[in-house]
Amino acid sequence: MLTLDQIRSARWAEIYLFLTNGNPPLILVLLGLNTIFLLLFMVRRATKRHTMRASTIYFVQGVMIATNAFVLFREDIIRSVMMLKGVL
């Protein structure tokens, strides 16, 4: 469980630098990506379509987690792929 002491002792300056790194900043990429998923969810709710199958919901959640992970670790992933190809 997250405690108040853990929140106080977090390295906020490092987190800020990590999220503002890049062009565009990482936080804006994550915000944009998750906003797209939120808008799709809101449109689906507003049109009152039939509910999705459980497998479709799990697939969409998996895609969302995978895209967020790719955004967070994109430099490492690209570097690893280049090493596998023998470019670096």
Biopython code that builds the backbone (N, CA, C, O; Angstrom):
import numpy as np
from Bio.PDB.StructureBuilder import StructureBuilder

atoms = [
    (1, "MET", "N", (0.840, -1.180, 0.000)),
    (1, "MET", "CA", (0.000, 0.000, 0.000)),
    (1, "MET", "C", (0.878, 1.234, 0.000)),
    (1, "MET", "O", (1.895, 1.282, 0.692)),
    (2, "LEU", "N", (0.493, 2.215, -0.763)),
    (2, "LEU", "CA", (1.232, 3.461, -0.882)),
    (2, "LEU", "C", (0.984, 4.316, 0.353)),
    (2, "LEU", "O", (-0.159, 4.565, 0.735)),
    (3, "THR", "N", (2.072, 4.758, 0.968)),
    (3, "THR", "CA", (1.936, 5.585, 2.161)),
    (3, "THR", "C", (2.336, 7.013, 1.849)),
    (3, "THR", "O", (2.937, 7.296, 0.813)),
    (4, "LEU", "N", (1.995, 7.902, 2.759)),
    (4, "LEU", "CA", (2.320, 9.310, 2.595)),
    (4, "LEU", "C", (3.829, 9.533, 2.607)),
    (4, "LEU", "O", (4.328, 10.409, 1.900)),
    (5, "ASP", "N", (4.556, 8.757, 3.396)),
    (5, "ASP", "CA", (6.017, 8.874, 3.425)),
    (5, "ASP", "C", (6.636, 8.496, 2.082)),
    (5, "ASP", "O", (7.606, 9.122, 1.654)),
    (6, "GLN", "N", (6.095, 7.492, 1.419)),
    (6, "GLN", "CA", (6.604, 7.103, 0.106)),
    (6, "GLN", "C", (6.370, 8.211, -0.916)),
    (6, "GLN", "O", (7.216, 8.450, -1.778)),
    (7, "ILE", "N", (5.243, 8.875, -0.824)),
    (7, "ILE", "CA", (4.949, 9.978, -1.735)),
    (7, "ILE", "C", (5.904, 11.136, -1.482)),
    (7, "ILE", "O", (6.415, 11.744, -2.422)),
    (8, "ARG", "N", (6.143, 11.438, -0.213)),
    (8, "ARG", "CA", (7.059, 12.536, 0.129)),
    (8, "ARG", "C", (8.491, 12.235, -0.286)),
    (8, "ARG", "O", (9.222, 13.144, -0.679)),
    (9, "SER", "N", (8.901, 10.977, -0.204)),
    (9, "SER", "CA", (10.291, 10.633, -0.489)),
    (9, "SER", "C", (10.546, 10.313, -1.969)),
    (9, "SER", "O", (11.664, 9.958, -2.342)),
    (10, "ALA", "N", (9.528, 10.436, -2.795)),
    (10, "ALA", "CA", (9.705, 10.161, -4.225)),
    (10, "ALA", "C", (10.640, 11.189, -4.838)),
    (10, "ALA", "O", (10.740, 12.321, -4.365)),
    (11, "ARG", "N", (11.314, 10.783, -5.885)),
    (11, "ARG", "CA", (12.248, 11.674, -6.581)),
    (11, "ARG", "C", (11.485, 12.468, -7.637)),
    (11, "ARG", "O", (11.530, 12.144, -8.823)),
    (12, "TRP", "N", (10.790, 13.503, -7.198)),
    (12, "TRP", "CA", (9.910, 14.254, -8.075)),
    (12, "TRP", "C", (10.675, 14.978, -9.167)),
    (12, "TRP", "O", (10.174, 15.105, -10.284)),
    (13, "ALA", "N", (11.871, 15.454, -8.874)),
    (13, "ALA", "CA", (12.650, 16.160, -9.898)),
    (13, "ALA", "C", (13.024, 15.221, -11.037)),
    (13, "ALA", "O", (12.986, 15.614, -12.203)),
    (14, "GLU", "N", (13.386, 13.976, -10.707)),
    (14, "GLU", "CA", (13.730, 12.999, -11.744)),
    (14, "GLU", "C", (12.510, 12.600, -12.553)),
    (14, "GLU", "O", (12.599, 12.424, -13.768)),
    (15, "ILE", "N", (11.380, 12.457, -11.894)),
    (15, "ILE", "CA", (10.141, 12.111, -12.593)),
    (15, "ILE", "C", (9.761, 13.241, -13.552)),
    (15, "ILE", "O", (9.367, 12.991, -14.691)),
    (16, "TYR", "N", (9.882, 14.479, -13.085)),
    (16, "TYR", "CA", (9.573, 15.637, -13.930)),
    (16, "TYR", "C", (10.491, 15.669, -15.153)),
    (16, "TYR", "O", (10.025, 15.869, -16.275)),
    (17, "LEU", "N", (11.791, 15.472, -14.938)),
    (17, "LEU", "CA", (12.729, 15.478, -16.060)),
    (17, "LEU", "C", (12.433, 14.360, -17.048)),
    (17, "LEU", "O", (12.536, 14.561, -18.258)),
    (18, "PHE", "N", (12.065, 13.174, -16.543)),
    (18, "PHE", "CA", (11.738, 12.046, -17.415)),
    (18, "PHE", "C", (10.522, 12.356, -18.270)),
    (18, "PHE", "O", (10.517, 12.074, -19.468)),
    (19, "LEU", "N", (9.484, 12.938, -17.660)),
    (19, "LEU", "CA", (8.238, 13.193, -18.377)),
    (19, "LEU", "C", (8.324, 14.390, -19.319)),
    (19, "LEU", "O", (7.549, 14.481, -20.271)),
    (20, "THR", "N", (9.257, 15.311, -19.068)),
    (20, "THR", "CA", (9.383, 16.463, -19.955)),
    (20, "THR", "C", (10.473, 16.263, -21.000)),
    (20, "THR", "O", (10.738, 17.165, -21.794)),
    (21, "ASN", "N", (11.100, 15.107, -21.012)),
    (21, "ASN", "CA", (12.159, 14.810, -21.974)),
    (21, "ASN", "C", (11.551, 14.475, -23.338)),
    (21, "ASN", "O", (10.469, 13.895, -23.420)),
    (22, "GLY", "N", (12.256, 14.846, -24.395)),
    (22, "GLY", "CA", (11.818, 14.472, -25.744)),
    (22, "GLY", "C", (11.205, 15.625, -26.495)),
    (22, "GLY", "O", (10.983, 16.710, -25.957)),
    (23, "ASN", "N", (10.940, 15.355, -27.753)),
    (23, "ASN", "CA", (10.324, 16.354, -28.607)),
    (23, "ASN", "C", (9.259, 15.663, -29.448)),
    (23, "ASN", "O", (9.644, 15.034, -30.434)),
    (24, "PRO", "N", (8.004, 15.712, -29.171)),
    (24, "PRO", "CA", (7.334, 16.425, -28.096)),
    (24, "PRO", "C", (7.593, 15.756, -26.748)),
    (24, "PRO", "O", (8.000, 14.595, -26.704)),
    (25, "PRO", "N", (7.361, 16.477, -25.647)),
    (25, "PRO", "CA", (7.599, 15.888, -24.332)),
    (25, "PRO", "C", (6.794, 14.608, -24.126)),
    (25, "PRO", "O", (5.674, 14.473, -24.618)),
    (26, "LEU", "N", (7.379, 13.692, -23.402)),
    (26, "LEU", "CA", (6.769, 12.387, -23.170)),
    (26, "LEU", "C", (5.381, 12.500, -22.550)),
    (26, "LEU", "O", (4.478, 11.743, -22.906)),
    (27, "ILE", "N", (5.209, 13.435, -21.630)),
    (27, "ILE", "CA", (3.912, 13.576, -20.974)),
    (27, "ILE", "C", (2.828, 13.958, -21.982)),
    (27, "ILE", "O", (1.685, 13.520, -21.851)),
    (28, "LEU", "N", (3.167, 14.766, -22.980)),
    (28, "LEU", "CA", (2.172, 15.148, -23.993)),
    (28, "LEU", "C", (1.816, 13.976, -24.900)),
    (28, "LEU", "O", (0.667, 13.843, -25.320)),
    (29, "VAL", "N", (2.782, 13.140, -25.198)),
    (29, "VAL", "CA", (2.508, 11.962, -26.022)),
    (29, "VAL", "C", (1.574, 11.018, -25.273)),
    (29, "VAL", "O", (0.601, 10.521, -25.842)),
    (30, "LEU", "N", (1.869, 10.769, -23.996)),
    (30, "LEU", "CA", (1.002, 9.902, -23.184)),
    (30, "LEU", "C", (-0.397, 10.503, -23.037)),
    (30, "LEU", "O", (-1.401, 9.798, -23.138)),
    (31, "LEU", "N", (-0.445, 11.802, -22.799)),
    (31, "LEU", "CA", (-1.733, 12.476, -22.653)),
    (31, "LEU", "C", (-2.552, 12.372, -23.938)),
    (31, "LEU", "O", (-3.747, 12.079, -23.887)),
    (32, "GLY", "N", (-1.926, 12.608, -25.078)),
    (32, "GLY", "CA", (-2.633, 12.514, -26.353)),
    (32, "GLY", "C", (-3.130, 11.112, -26.651)),
    (32, "GLY", "O", (-4.267, 10.920, -27.083)),
    (33, "LEU", "N", (-2.265, 10.136, -26.414)),
    (33, "LEU", "CA", (-2.628, 8.745, -26.669)),
    (33, "LEU", "C", (-3.805, 8.299, -25.807)),
    (33, "LEU", "O", (-4.754, 7.692, -26.303)),
    (34, "ASN", "N", (-3.735, 8.602, -24.523)),
    (34, "ASN", "CA", (-4.814, 8.195, -23.627)),
    (34, "ASN", "C", (-6.082, 8.998, -23.854)),
    (34, "ASN", "O", (-7.177, 8.499, -23.597)),
    (35, "THR", "N", (-5.959, 10.235, -24.330)),
    (35, "THR", "CA", (-7.139, 11.029, -24.673)),
    (35, "THR", "C", (-7.879, 10.410, -25.854)),
    (35, "THR", "O", (-9.110, 10.406, -25.881)),
    (36, "ILE", "N", (-7.142, 9.890, -26.823)),
    (36, "ILE", "CA", (-7.781, 9.225, -27.959)),
    (36, "ILE", "C", (-8.603, 8.026, -27.488)),
    (36, "ILE", "O", (-9.745, 7.855, -27.913)),
    (37, "PHE", "N", (-8.032, 7.199, -26.617)),
    (37, "PHE", "CA", (-8.776, 6.057, -26.100)),
    (37, "PHE", "C", (-9.995, 6.518, -25.296)),
    (37, "PHE", "O", (-11.060, 5.908, -25.394)),
    (38, "LEU", "N", (-9.854, 7.582, -24.507)),
    (38, "LEU", "CA", (-10.974, 8.101, -23.730)),
    (38, "LEU", "C", (-12.078, 8.619, -24.642)),
    (38, "LEU", "O", (-13.257, 8.361, -24.396)),
    (39, "LEU", "N", (-11.707, 9.348, -25.695)),
    (39, "LEU", "CA", (-12.713, 9.855, -26.622)),
    (39, "LEU", "C", (-13.460, 8.730, -27.331)),
    (39, "LEU", "O", (-14.676, 8.803, -27.512)),
    (40, "LEU", "N", (-12.735, 7.698, -27.729)),
    (40, "LEU", "CA", (-13.404, 6.549, -28.351)),
    (40, "LEU", "C", (-14.384, 5.900, -27.384)),
    (40, "LEU", "O", (-15.478, 5.500, -27.782)),
    (41, "PHE", "N", (-13.999, 5.795, -26.124)),
    (41, "PHE", "CA", (-14.886, 5.229, -25.110)),
    (41, "PHE", "C", (-16.118, 6.112, -24.920)),
    (41, "PHE", "O", (-17.238, 5.609, -24.826)),
    (42, "MET", "N", (-15.910, 7.435, -24.864)),
    (42, "MET", "CA", (-17.032, 8.352, -24.659)),
    (42, "MET", "C", (-18.001, 8.336, -25.839)),
    (42, "MET", "O", (-19.215, 8.369, -25.640)),
    (43, "VAL", "N", (-17.482, 8.288, -27.051)),
    (43, "VAL", "CA", (-18.347, 8.235, -28.236)),
    (43, "VAL", "C", (-19.147, 6.947, -28.235)),
    (43, "VAL", "O", (-20.336, 6.942, -28.555)),
    (44, "ARG", "N", (-18.499, 5.871, -27.880)),
    (44, "ARG", "CA", (-19.199, 4.579, -27.834)),
    (44, "ARG", "C", (-20.313, 4.614, -26.796)),
    (44, "ARG", "O", (-21.407, 4.104, -27.039)),
    (45, "ARG", "N", (-20.038, 5.216, -25.637)),
    (45, "ARG", "CA", (-21.060, 5.326, -24.601)),
    (45, "ARG", "C", (-22.207, 6.233, -25.031)),
    (45, "ARG", "O", (-23.372, 5.939, -24.762)),
    (46, "ALA", "N", (-21.874, 7.339, -25.702)),
    (46, "ALA", "CA", (-22.891, 8.313, -26.107)),
    (46, "ALA", "C", (-23.816, 7.743, -27.178)),
    (46, "ALA", "O", (-24.997, 8.086, -27.223)),
    (47, "THR", "N", (-23.289, 6.876, -28.039)),
    (47, "THR", "CA", (-24.129, 6.305, -29.093)),
    (47, "THR", "C", (-24.929, 5.110, -28.596)),
    (47, "THR", "O", (-25.763, 4.574, -29.326)),
    (48, "LYS", "N", (-24.684, 4.695, -27.375)),
    (48, "LYS", "CA", (-25.408, 3.586, -26.723)),
    (48, "LYS", "C", (-25.379, 2.321, -27.564)),
    (48, "LYS", "O", (-26.394, 1.648, -27.744)),
    (49, "ARG", "N", (-24.213, 2.019, -28.065)),
    (49, "ARG", "CA", (-24.068, 0.770, -28.821)),
    (49, "ARG", "C", (-24.124, -0.412, -27.867)),
    (49, "ARG", "O", (-24.079, -0.256, -26.646)),
    (50, "HIS", "N", (-24.220, -1.569, -28.442)),
    (50, "HIS", "CA", (-24.241, -2.768, -27.624)),
    (50, "HIS", "C", (-22.892, -2.929, -26.928)),
    (50, "HIS", "O", (-21.864, -2.441, -27.397)),
    (51, "THR", "N", (-22.928, -3.613, -25.819)),
    (51, "THR", "CA", (-21.682, -3.796, -25.077)),
    (51, "THR", "C", (-20.722, -4.668, -25.875)),
    (51, "THR", "O", (-21.133, -5.499, -26.685)),
    (52, "MET", "N", (-19.467, -4.462, -25.630)),
    (52, "MET", "CA", (-18.441, -5.235, -26.322)),
    (52, "MET", "C", (-18.277, -6.592, -25.637)),
    (52, "MET", "O", (-18.576, -6.765, -24.456)),
    (53, "ARG", "N", (-17.795, -7.535, -26.425)),
    (53, "ARG", "CA", (-17.484, -8.841, -25.861)),
    (53, "ARG", "C", (-16.295, -8.695, -24.922)),
    (53, "ARG", "O", (-15.488, -7.777, -25.069)),
    (54, "ALA", "N", (-16.193, -9.596, -23.964)),
    (54, "ALA", "CA", (-15.102, -9.545, -22.993)),
    (54, "ALA", "C", (-13.752, -9.662, -23.688)),
    (54, "ALA", "O", (-12.795, -8.994, -23.295)),
    (55, "SER", "N", (-13.663, -10.494, -24.708)),
    (55, "SER", "CA", (-12.386, -10.655, -25.407)),
    (55, "SER", "C", (-11.971, -9.365, -26.112)),
    (55, "SER", "O", (-10.782, -9.053, -26.183)),
    (56, "THR", "N", (-12.939, -8.616, -26.632)),
    (56, "THR", "CA", (-12.629, -7.346, -27.282)),
    (56, "THR", "C", (-12.155, -6.322, -26.266)),
    (56, "THR", "O", (-11.222, -5.564, -26.531)),
    (57, "ILE", "N", (-12.789, -6.297, -25.114)),
    (57, "ILE", "CA", (-12.380, -5.373, -24.056)),
    (57, "ILE", "C", (-10.956, -5.664, -23.614)),
    (57, "ILE", "O", (-10.152, -4.746, -23.450)),
    (58, "TYR", "N", (-10.641, -6.938, -23.422)),
    (58, "TYR", "CA", (-9.277, -7.312, -23.024)),
    (58, "TYR", "C", (-8.271, -6.955, -24.103)),
    (58, "TYR", "O", (-7.154, -6.537, -23.798)),
    (59, "PHE", "N", (-8.656, -7.114, -25.356)),
    (59, "PHE", "CA", (-7.764, -6.754, -26.454)),
    (59, "PHE", "C", (-7.481, -5.256, -26.467)),
    (59, "PHE", "O", (-6.330, -4.845, -26.618)),
    (60, "VAL", "N", (-8.514, -4.444, -26.312)),
    (60, "VAL", "CA", (-8.348, -2.990, -26.309)),
    (60, "VAL", "C", (-7.496, -2.557, -25.120)),
    (60, "VAL", "O", (-6.634, -1.689, -25.262)),
    (61, "GLN", "N", (-7.725, -3.149, -23.955)),
    (61, "GLN", "CA", (-6.913, -2.821, -22.786)),
    (61, "GLN", "C", (-5.457, -3.219, -23.005)),
    (61, "GLN", "O", (-4.545, -2.494, -22.607)),
    (62, "GLY", "N", (-5.243, -4.354, -23.627)),
    (62, "GLY", "CA", (-3.890, -4.797, -23.919)),
    (62, "GLY", "C", (-3.187, -3.874, -24.892)),
    (62, "GLY", "O", (-2.007, -3.568, -24.724)),
    (63, "VAL", "N", (-3.918, -3.425, -25.922)),
    (63, "VAL", "CA", (-3.339, -2.478, -26.886)),
    (63, "VAL", "C", (-2.990, -1.170, -26.191)),
    (63, "VAL", "O", (-1.944, -0.581, -26.464)),
    (64, "MET", "N", (-3.850, -0.718, -25.305)),
    (64, "MET", "CA", (-3.586, 0.525, -24.591)),
    (64, "MET", "C", (-2.355, 0.398, -23.692)),
    (64, "MET", "O", (-1.525, 1.306, -23.654)),
    (65, "ILE", "N", (-2.232, -0.693, -22.985)),
    (65, "ILE", "CA", (-1.061, -0.917, -22.133)),
    (65, "ILE", "C", (0.197, -1.026, -22.987)),
    (65, "ILE", "O", (1.235, -0.464, -22.641)),
    (66, "ALA", "N", (0.107, -1.746, -24.097)),
    (66, "ALA", "CA", (1.276, -1.913, -24.968)),
    (66, "ALA", "C", (1.720, -0.588, -25.583)),
    (66, "ALA", "O", (2.918, -0.317, -25.660)),
    (67, "THR", "N", (0.777, 0.236, -26.020)),
    (67, "THR", "CA", (1.164, 1.514, -26.613)),
    (67, "THR", "C", (1.753, 2.458, -25.567)),
    (67, "THR", "O", (2.709, 3.177, -25.857)),
    (68, "ASN", "N", (1.200, 2.466, -24.363)),
    (68, "ASN", "CA", (1.779, 3.281, -23.299)),
    (68, "ASN", "C", (3.178, 2.792, -22.942)),
    (68, "ASN", "O", (4.078, 3.604, -22.725)),
    (69, "ALA", "N", (3.371, 1.487, -22.880)),
    (69, "ALA", "CA", (4.697, 0.938, -22.584)),
    (69, "ALA", "C", (5.680, 1.285, -23.691)),
    (69, "ALA", "O", (6.836, 1.608, -23.417)),
    (70, "PHE", "N", (5.229, 1.221, -24.941)),
    (70, "PHE", "CA", (6.112, 1.579, -26.046)),
    (70, "PHE", "C", (6.523, 3.044, -25.957)),
    (70, "PHE", "O", (7.687, 3.375, -26.180)),
    (71, "VAL", "N", (5.586, 3.912, -25.637)),
    (71, "VAL", "CA", (5.912, 5.337, -25.517)),
    (71, "VAL", "C", (6.920, 5.559, -24.398)),
    (71, "VAL", "O", (7.871, 6.324, -24.558)),
    (72, "LEU", "N", (6.715, 4.897, -23.271)),
    (72, "LEU", "CA", (7.622, 5.071, -22.137)),
    (72, "LEU", "C", (9.021, 4.544, -22.427)),
    (72, "LEU", "O", (10.013, 5.149, -22.019)),
    (73, "PHE", "N", (9.102, 3.427, -23.125)),
    (73, "PHE", "CA", (10.391, 2.766, -23.336)),
    (73, "PHE", "C", (10.833, 2.790, -24.796)),
    (73, "PHE", "O", (11.610, 1.931, -25.211)),
    (74, "ARG", "N", (10.358, 3.749, -25.580)),
    (74, "ARG", "CA", (10.615, 3.749, -27.016)),
    (74, "ARG", "C", (12.096, 3.821, -27.357)),
    (74, "ARG", "O", (12.541, 3.148, -28.287)),
    (75, "GLU", "N", (12.871, 4.621, -26.628)),
    (75, "GLU", "CA", (14.299, 4.717, -26.929)),
    (75, "GLU", "C", (14.998, 3.383, -26.687)),
    (75, "GLU", "O", (15.829, 2.961, -27.491)),
    (76, "ASP", "N", (14.665, 2.726, -25.589)),
    (76, "ASP", "CA", (15.259, 1.426, -25.298)),
    (76, "ASP", "C", (14.829, 0.370, -26.316)),
    (76, "ASP", "O", (15.634, -0.462, -26.734)),
    (77, "ILE", "N", (13.569, 0.410, -26.708)),
    (77, "ILE", "CA", (13.065, -0.561, -27.687)),
    (77, "ILE", "C", (13.739, -0.351, -29.036)),
    (77, "ILE", "O", (14.163, -1.312, -29.676)),
    (78, "ILE", "N", (13.840, 0.905, -29.470)),
    (78, "ILE", "CA", (14.482, 1.185, -30.759)),
    (78, "ILE", "C", (15.946, 0.781, -30.720)),
    (78, "ILE", "O", (16.455, 0.206, -31.682)),
    (79, "ARG", "N", (16.627, 1.074, -29.620)),
    (79, "ARG", "CA", (18.031, 0.692, -29.487)),
    (79, "ARG", "C", (18.191, -0.829, -29.523)),
    (79, "ARG", "O", (19.121, -1.333, -30.153)),
    (80, "SER", "N", (17.311, -1.556, -28.867)),
    (80, "SER", "CA", (17.377, -3.023, -28.863)),
    (80, "SER", "C", (17.128, -3.589, -30.246)),
    (80, "SER", "O", (17.811, -4.525, -30.663)),
    (81, "VAL", "N", (16.164, -3.038, -30.962)),
    (81, "VAL", "CA", (15.868, -3.515, -32.314)),
    (81, "VAL", "C", (17.064, -3.263, -33.230)),
    (81, "VAL", "O", (17.420, -4.123, -34.036)),
    (82, "MET", "N", (17.682, -2.098, -33.111)),
    (82, "MET", "CA", (18.844, -1.780, -33.930)),
    (82, "MET", "C", (20.003, -2.720, -33.606)),
    (82, "MET", "O", (20.738, -3.121, -34.508)),
    (83, "MET", "N", (20.174, -3.073, -32.349)),
    (83, "MET", "CA", (21.238, -4.009, -31.970)),
    (83, "MET", "C", (20.970, -5.394, -32.561)),
    (83, "MET", "O", (21.893, -6.077, -33.005)),
    (84, "LEU", "N", (19.696, -5.801, -32.563)),
    (84, "LEU", "CA", (19.351, -7.096, -33.139)),
    (84, "LEU", "C", (19.592, -7.121, -34.635)),
    (84, "LEU", "O", (19.983, -8.147, -35.193)),
    (85, "LYS", "N", (19.359, -5.993, -35.283)),
    (85, "LYS", "CA", (19.599, -5.910, -36.725)),
    (85, "LYS", "C", (21.069, -5.752, -37.045)),
    (85, "LYS", "O", (21.473, -5.942, -38.192)),
    (86, "GLY", "N", (21.880, -5.407, -36.052)),
    (86, "GLY", "CA", (23.295, -5.228, -36.263)),
    (86, "GLY", "C", (23.686, -3.855, -36.740)),
    (86, "GLY", "O", (24.778, -3.667, -37.276)),
    (87, "VAL", "N", (22.791, -2.875, -36.549)),
    (87, "VAL", "CA", (23.065, -1.522, -36.994)),
    (87, "VAL", "C", (24.040, -0.830, -36.045)),
    (87, "VAL", "O", (24.921, -0.092, -36.485)),
    (88, "LEU", "N", (23.881, -1.069, -34.752)),
    (88, "LEU", "CA", (24.769, -0.420, -33.769)),
    (88, "LEU", "C", (25.983, -1.260, -33.470)),
    (88, "LEU", "O", (26.827, -0.861, -32.667)),
]
sb = StructureBuilder()
sb.init_structure("model")
sb.init_model(0)
sb.init_chain("A")
sb.init_seg("    ")
for serial, (resi, resn, name, xyz) in enumerate(atoms, 1):
    if name == "N":
        sb.init_residue(resn, " ", resi, " ")
    sb.init_atom(name, np.array(xyz, "f"), 0.0, 1.0, " ", f" {name:<3s}", serial, name[0])
structure = sb.get_structure()
